[in-house]
Amino acid sequence: MSFTVIPDTGYRIGEVSGCGGTLAGNVYTTGPVSGDCTVAANFLVSTYVVTPSVGAHGTITPSTPQTIVHGETTWFTIWPDYGYHFMEVTGCGGTRNGVNYTTGPITSD
């Protein structure tokens, strides 16, 4: 017997077990069933990596990739070097307020 395992938005398949089966993609197929058995599936929240990048003549903090849970936002502080100003700050559907940049809800790397 086969079951299609479909996680809710923002989640991914964690583990599927029971009835001597195997998981291929999102289809769980039991082994031969000769009595009562239970198929159990668990799901994990999806996480994504937001990677900061800054051009010459400025800094960004944090400067390392950030792992963010599906649908959450993160922020960065961006400082132009002395004598320079912001040309453009973009990415991840975010907005800048002064030196702070907040992403939109994260749904992919």
N, C-alpha and C positions, 0 to 999 in steps of 0.2 A: 504494500500500500504506500502511496506517495502523498506528501503534504507540501504545500507551498508555504514557505515561511516569509512573512512580510513585516519588516519592522516599521514602526511609526516614523514619521518625518523627524529627523534629528537623531535617529538611533540606527544601530547596525546589529546584525545577528552576532550574538556572543557564542553560545554553545547550544547545540540541539542534540539530544540523546534519547535513548530508549528503544526497546524492541529490536536491538541488534542492527540498527540502521546506519546509513551513511548520508552525509550532506554533500550535495554537489550544487554550488551556487546557492540558490535559495530553495532548492527542492530537497526534502528529506524523504528518503525511501527506507522503509523498514526492511528487516530481514524477514525470513519466513515466520509467520505468526501462527503459533499453535496453542495459544491461550491468551488470557488477559495480559495486557502490557500498557505502558504509558509512554507517550512521546512528550518530552518537555523541552521547551525552548526558552532561552533567556536572551535579553538584548542589552547592549551597552550604548551609552550616550556617545554620539559622534563627536570627535574633537578635530580641530583643524589648526594648521600652523600659519601664523601671520608673521611675515618676515619684514623687518624694517630695512629701509635703504635710504641713504642720504648722499647727495652729491657733494662736490667739493665746497669748501668754505662753510661748513656747518656740522652740527652733531645732532644725533637722535638718541633718546633714552627711553626705555631700554634699547640697547643696540643689538640684542640677540633675539632670535626667533621666539615668539610667544605661542604656547599651546592654549587654544581657546575652545570652550565648550560650545556646541551648536547653538546659534541664536544669541550668544552673548556678545558684548562689545569689549574693546580694549582701548587703551590710550597711550600716546607717546608724547614726550616733550621734545620739541624741535627748537634748536637755537642756531641762528645764523652767526657766523663769526663776526667780530667787530668790523664795522664798516660795510657789512653786507645786509641785505634784506631778503625777505621771502619772495621768490618768483612764483612758485606754485607748490602746493602740497596736495597730493591726491592718493587715492587707493582705498579699497575696501569700503566704498560708499560712505566715507567719513566726512567730518567737518572740522575746520580749524577755528579755534577761539584763542587768539593771541599766540602763545607758543605751544599750546596744547592741541593735539589732534586726536579726536575720538572716532574710531571706526563705526560703521553701521553694524547691524547684527551679522555675525560671521556664519556663513553657510557653506564655505569651501576654503581650501588653502588659498 
